[in-house]
Amino acid sequence: MTSGDTNGTTAGPLLAARDLVKVHGRTEALRGASVDLRAGEILAVTGASGSGKSTLLHCLAGIVRPDAGSVTYRGERLRELPEKRLSTLRRTDFGVVFQFGQLIPELTALDNVALPLMLAGTGRAEARARAGEWLERFGVRGQGESRPGEMSGGQAQRAALVTGPKAVFADEPTGALDSLASEQVMATLTHTARETGTAVLLVTHDAQVAAYADREVQLRDGTVAPLGVAA
């Protein structure tokens, strides 16, 4: 595919970042980075270590506020929102997946997946039923009553992928998996994104993982350069 619009998506972007600047100490992690993410699109962000990939993801997900520039989600500028509203978006609309899962160790895999749904107002029984369906999709249904410490890194990683938000921000989501498990996770994630219209922003060093995306952009010294991704 080319670096242009994909999936026949013609509407405006779900998320739009413009001229983002973020400084960590004396290091300028982002230097005017701009990127769009559309509903149902899978966008891979690649680049050398230290190029600002994770910082860009954190700004887009509302975890970190940029020092300059804007991130707009459905007409709302994240930088201007109160923390309460950002917290709500992170529970209901945004899903963030880190390399090693970020599961709550005291909860079972099933309850870890159900928790964001319950925080968003879904009843416990329905939340657990929906969580079970997602775990089954990712091939870890049998681990539903296991706690993270009792699961392999790959199983915990897949359990952390399954909350079904409007936008998923995945930071090296297959980094803890072997090649077969990585392919299973990416195939399921891309199929689900197509099926539900979920947007996925995928930070990865792995060219095989990036190949699942509709588009690829590369971060170089804190700025974004578009690249085509072959179908």
PyMOL commands that set and color helices and strands:
alter all, ss='L'
color gray80, all
select helices_A, chain A and resi 53-60+78-80+83-92+109-119+124-137+141-143+148-150+153-159+179-196+207-210
alter helices_A, ss='H'
color red, helices_A
select strands_A, chain A and resi 15-24+27-37+42-47+68-73+76-77+94-97+167-171+199-203+215-220+223-227
alter strands_A, ss='S'
color yellow, strands_A
deselect
rebuild
show_as cartoon
